[in-house]
Amino acid sequence: MSDRTFLFLLGSSRSGGNTEILARAAAEQLPSGVEQRWIDLAAHPLPDFEDLRHDSDHVRPQGDDVALLLDATLAATDIVIASPLYWYSLSASTKRYLDYWSGWLRTPGVDFKGTLAGRTLWGVTALADEEDGVADPLIATLRNSAAFMRMRFGGVLLGNGSKPGDVRKDTRALARAKTFFAQEAPLARFPYEEE
């Protein structure tokens, strides 16, 4: 039995879309002892994030989707953000989930940053453009989020597809999916730390 636990967060507005297909193709390659938990953010919508970091008493959420996602995030050794490329970045539901990280940093009894430090953040996305560079803003968001949290960053698995199922024709993406989670993920760094 593996001690790794993968949390797959599906951030598409369409169930079973190209991003999910690609994420599941990569997940199929994980060893059988690796725990996988899949959460569709559309089925567990978070309310708009209110930034109360500096002017509110903080309490740990209980019994709602915020609590579900906080607990699932804390329990995971590997967090996989599976978000289609929407207007060159993350989907709204995925971005809202990351916004909640700001509040969880100050949740009593939760060392959110300390708990996530050293764990791994991964990305999977489908885009409707032949040029992978259009996904650079999405990749930068995930890499910088991982760097801030002192997490490892496994990169982003990119696939091409617009209509449902199109990604199945992207042989390059499907080949990369076979080894995506097998790679060693380095500690994330901000671009200015790499110079």
The 8 nearest C-alpha neighbors of each residue, nearest first, counted from 0:
[[1, 32, 2, 33, 31, 3, 34, 30],
 [2, 0, 32, 33, 3, 34, 4, 30],
 [1, 3, 4, 0, 33, 34, 32, 76],
 [4, 2, 1, 76, 33, 5, 34, 77],
 [3, 5, 34, 75, 76, 35, 33, 77],
 [6, 4, 77, 35, 75, 78, 34, 36],
 [5, 7, 78, 36, 75, 79, 37, 35],
 [8, 6, 37, 79, 36, 38, 78, 9],
 [9, 7, 38, 80, 81, 39, 79, 37],
 [8, 10, 39, 81, 40, 11, 38, 7],
 [11, 9, 82, 93, 40, 92, 81, 90],
 [12, 10, 13, 82, 9, 83, 90, 14],
 [11, 13, 41, 14, 10, 90, 92, 16],
 [14, 12, 11, 16, 15, 41, 10, 163],
 [13, 15, 16, 12, 11, 19, 39, 41],
 [14, 16, 19, 20, 13, 17, 163, 18],
 [17, 15, 19, 163, 14, 18, 13, 20],
 [16, 18, 20, 19, 166, 164, 125, 163],
 [17, 19, 125, 124, 21, 20, 16, 83],
 [18, 20, 22, 21, 16, 17, 15, 23],
 [21, 19, 17, 23, 18, 22, 16, 24],
 [20, 22, 24, 18, 19, 23, 17, 25],
 [23, 21, 19, 25, 24, 20, 123, 26],
 [22, 24, 26, 20, 25, 21, 19, 27],
 [25, 23, 21, 27, 22, 26, 176, 20],
 [26, 24, 176, 22, 23, 27, 28, 177],
 [25, 27, 23, 28, 29, 24, 22, 180],
 [28, 26, 24, 25, 29, 23, 177, 30],
 [29, 27, 26, 25, 177, 30, 24, 178],
 [28, 30, 26, 27, 31, 33, 180, 25],
 [31, 29, 32, 33, 28, 27, 1, 26],
 [30, 32, 33, 29, 34, 0, 1, 28],
 [33, 31, 0, 1, 30, 34, 29, 2],
 [34, 32, 1, 31, 30, 3, 4, 35],
 [33, 35, 4, 5, 32, 3, 36, 1],
 [36, 34, 5, 4, 6, 33, 37, 7],
 [35, 37, 6, 7, 5, 38, 34, 4],
 [36, 38, 7, 6, 8, 35, 39, 9],
 [39, 37, 8, 40, 9, 7, 36, 6],
 [38, 40, 9, 42, 41, 8, 43, 10],
 [39, 41, 43, 42, 10, 44, 9, 38],
 [42, 40, 44, 39, 43, 12, 10, 92],
 [41, 43, 40, 39, 44, 38, 64, 45],
 [44, 42, 40, 41, 64, 39, 45, 38],
 [45, 43, 41, 40, 42, 46, 64, 92],
 [44, 46, 65, 64, 47, 43, 95, 96],
 [47, 45, 48, 44, 95, 65, 49, 64],
 [48, 46, 49, 45, 95, 98, 99, 44],
 [47, 49, 46, 50, 99, 98, 95, 45],
 [50, 48, 51, 47, 102, 99, 46, 52],
 [49, 51, 52, 48, 102, 101, 53, 98],
 [50, 52, 54, 55, 53, 49, 102, 57],
 [53, 51, 50, 54, 102, 55, 105, 101],
 [52, 54, 51, 55, 50, 56, 105, 57],
 [55, 53, 51, 52, 56, 50, 57, 49],
 [56, 54, 51, 57, 53, 52, 50, 58],
 [55, 57, 58, 54, 51, 52, 53, 106],
 [56, 58, 106, 55, 107, 105, 59, 52],
 [59, 57, 106, 60, 107, 56, 105, 61],
 [58, 60, 106, 107, 61, 57, 66, 108],
 [61, 59, 66, 58, 65, 62, 63, 69],
 [62, 60, 66, 63, 59, 65, 67, 64],
 [61, 63, 66, 60, 64, 67, 65, 59],
 [64, 62, 66, 65, 61, 67, 60, 43],
 [63, 65, 67, 66, 43, 68, 45, 44],
 [64, 66, 68, 63, 67, 69, 60, 45],
 [67, 65, 60, 69, 61, 63, 64, 68],
 [68, 66, 64, 70, 65, 69, 71, 63],
 [69, 67, 71, 65, 66, 70, 72, 64],
 [68, 70, 66, 72, 71, 67, 65, 73],
 [69, 71, 73, 67, 72, 68, 66, 74],
 [72, 70, 68, 74, 73, 69, 67, 75],
 [73, 71, 69, 75, 70, 74, 68, 6],
 [72, 74, 70, 71, 75, 69, 114, 115],
 [75, 73, 71, 72, 70, 76, 4, 6],
 [76, 74, 4, 77, 72, 73, 5, 6],
 [75, 77, 4, 118, 3, 5, 119, 78],
 [78, 76, 5, 119, 75, 120, 118, 4],
 [79, 77, 6, 120, 5, 121, 7, 119],
 [80, 78, 121, 7, 122, 6, 120, 81],
 [79, 81, 122, 8, 82, 121, 123, 7],
 [82, 80, 123, 9, 8, 122, 124, 10],
 [83, 81, 10, 124, 11, 89, 90, 80],
 [82, 84, 124, 125, 18, 85, 11, 126],
 [83, 85, 126, 88, 87, 89, 124, 125],
 [86, 84, 87, 88, 90, 89, 83, 126],
 [85, 87, 88, 84, 89, 90, 134, 133],
 [88, 86, 85, 84, 134, 133, 136, 137],
 [87, 89, 137, 84, 85, 136, 86, 90],
 [90, 88, 137, 84, 85, 82, 94, 93],
 [89, 91, 93, 85, 92, 82, 10, 94],
 [90, 92, 94, 93, 95, 89, 10, 85],
 [93, 91, 95, 94, 90, 10, 96, 40],
 [94, 92, 96, 10, 90, 95, 91, 89],
 [93, 95, 97, 91, 96, 92, 89, 98],
 [94, 96, 98, 92, 93, 97, 91, 99],
 [97, 95, 93, 99, 94, 98, 92, 100],
 [96, 98, 94, 100, 99, 95, 93, 101],
 [99, 97, 95, 100, 96, 101, 94, 48],
 [100, 98, 101, 102, 97, 96, 103, 48],
 [99, 101, 103, 97, 98, 102, 104, 96],
 [102, 100, 99, 104, 103, 98, 52, 105],
 [101, 103, 99, 104, 100, 105, 52, 106],
 [104, 102, 106, 100, 105, 101, 111, 99],
 [103, 105, 111, 102, 101, 106, 100, 112],
 [106, 104, 103, 102, 107, 57, 52, 101],
 [105, 107, 103, 57, 109, 59, 104, 58],
 [108, 106, 109, 105, 58, 59, 57, 110],
 [107, 109, 106, 110, 59, 105, 111, 58],
 [110, 108, 111, 107, 106, 103, 104, 105],
 [109, 111, 113, 112, 114, 108, 104, 106],
 [112, 110, 114, 109, 104, 113, 115, 103],
 [111, 113, 115, 114, 148, 110, 116, 104],
 [112, 114, 116, 110, 111, 115, 148, 149],
 [113, 115, 111, 112, 116, 110, 73, 118],
 [114, 116, 112, 118, 113, 117, 111, 150],
 [117, 115, 150, 149, 113, 118, 114, 148],
 [116, 118, 150, 151, 115, 149, 119, 186],
 [117, 119, 150, 76, 115, 116, 151, 77],
 [120, 118, 151, 77, 152, 150, 78, 76],
 [119, 121, 78, 152, 77, 79, 151, 153],
 [122, 120, 79, 153, 154, 152, 155, 78],
 [123, 121, 155, 80, 79, 81, 156, 154],
 [124, 122, 81, 156, 155, 22, 157, 80],
 [125, 123, 83, 18, 157, 82, 81, 84],
 [124, 126, 158, 18, 83, 159, 157, 17],
 [125, 127, 159, 84, 128, 160, 158, 83],
 [126, 128, 161, 160, 159, 129, 125, 84],
 [129, 127, 130, 126, 159, 131, 133, 160],
 [128, 130, 131, 127, 159, 126, 133, 132],
 [131, 129, 132, 128, 133, 134, 127, 126],
 [130, 132, 133, 134, 129, 128, 157, 135],
 [133, 131, 134, 135, 130, 136, 129, 128],
 [132, 134, 131, 135, 87, 130, 136, 128],
 [135, 133, 132, 137, 136, 87, 131, 138],
 [134, 136, 138, 132, 137, 133, 139, 131],
 [137, 135, 139, 138, 88, 134, 140, 87],
 [138, 136, 88, 140, 134, 139, 135, 89],
 [137, 139, 135, 141, 136, 140, 142, 134],
 [140, 138, 142, 136, 137, 141, 143, 135],
 [141, 139, 137, 143, 138, 142, 144, 136],
 [140, 142, 144, 138, 139, 143, 145, 137],
 [143, 141, 139, 145, 144, 140, 138, 146],
 [144, 142, 146, 145, 140, 141, 189, 139],
 [145, 143, 141, 147, 146, 142, 140, 148],
 [144, 146, 150, 148, 142, 143, 147, 187],
 [147, 145, 187, 143, 188, 149, 148, 144],
 [148, 146, 144, 145, 149, 143, 150, 189],
 [147, 149, 145, 150, 146, 112, 116, 144],
 [150, 148, 116, 146, 147, 145, 117, 187],
 [151, 149, 117, 116, 145, 118, 148, 119],
 [150, 152, 186, 119, 187, 185, 184, 117],
 [153, 151, 120, 187, 184, 119, 154, 185],
 [154, 152, 184, 121, 120, 151, 119, 155],
 [155, 153, 152, 121, 122, 156, 138, 142],
 [154, 156, 122, 123, 157, 121, 138, 153],
 [155, 157, 123, 122, 124, 158, 154, 176],
 [158, 156, 124, 125, 155, 123, 172, 159],
 [159, 157, 125, 172, 166, 124, 126, 169],
 [158, 160, 126, 125, 166, 127, 169, 128],
 [161, 159, 165, 166, 127, 126, 125, 162],
 [160, 162, 127, 165, 163, 126, 159, 17],
 [161, 163, 165, 160, 164, 17, 16, 166],
 [164, 162, 16, 165, 17, 161, 160, 15],
 [163, 165, 166, 17, 167, 162, 16, 160],
 [166, 164, 160, 167, 162, 163, 168, 161],
 [165, 167, 160, 169, 168, 159, 164, 17],
 [166, 168, 165, 169, 164, 170, 173, 20],
 [169, 167, 166, 165, 170, 164, 160, 159],
 [170, 168, 166, 172, 167, 171, 159, 173],
 [169, 171, 173, 172, 168, 174, 167, 166],
 [170, 172, 174, 169, 173, 175, 158, 176],
 [173, 171, 175, 158, 174, 169, 170, 176],
 [172, 174, 176, 170, 175, 171, 169, 177],
 [175, 173, 171, 176, 172, 177, 170, 178],
 [174, 176, 172, 177, 173, 178, 179, 171],
 [177, 175, 25, 173, 179, 174, 178, 172],
 [176, 178, 175, 174, 25, 28, 179, 173],
 [179, 177, 181, 176, 175, 180, 182, 28],
 [178, 180, 176, 181, 175, 177, 182, 25],
 [179, 181, 182, 178, 25, 29, 153, 176],
 [182, 180, 178, 179, 183, 29, 177, 28],
 [183, 181, 180, 179, 184, 178, 153, 185],
 [182, 184, 185, 181, 153, 180, 151, 152],
 [183, 185, 153, 152, 151, 182, 186, 119],
 [186, 184, 151, 152, 187, 183, 153, 150],
 [185, 187, 151, 150, 152, 188, 184, 149],
 [188, 186, 146, 151, 152, 145, 150, 185],
 [189, 187, 146, 192, 190, 186, 193, 143],
 [188, 190, 192, 191, 143, 146, 193, 187],
 [189, 191, 193, 192, 188, 194, 143, 139],
 [192, 190, 193, 189, 194, 188, 143, 146],
 [193, 191, 189, 190, 194, 188, 187, 146],
 [192, 194, 190, 191, 188, 189, 187, 186],
 [193, 191, 192, 190, 189, 188, 187, 146]]
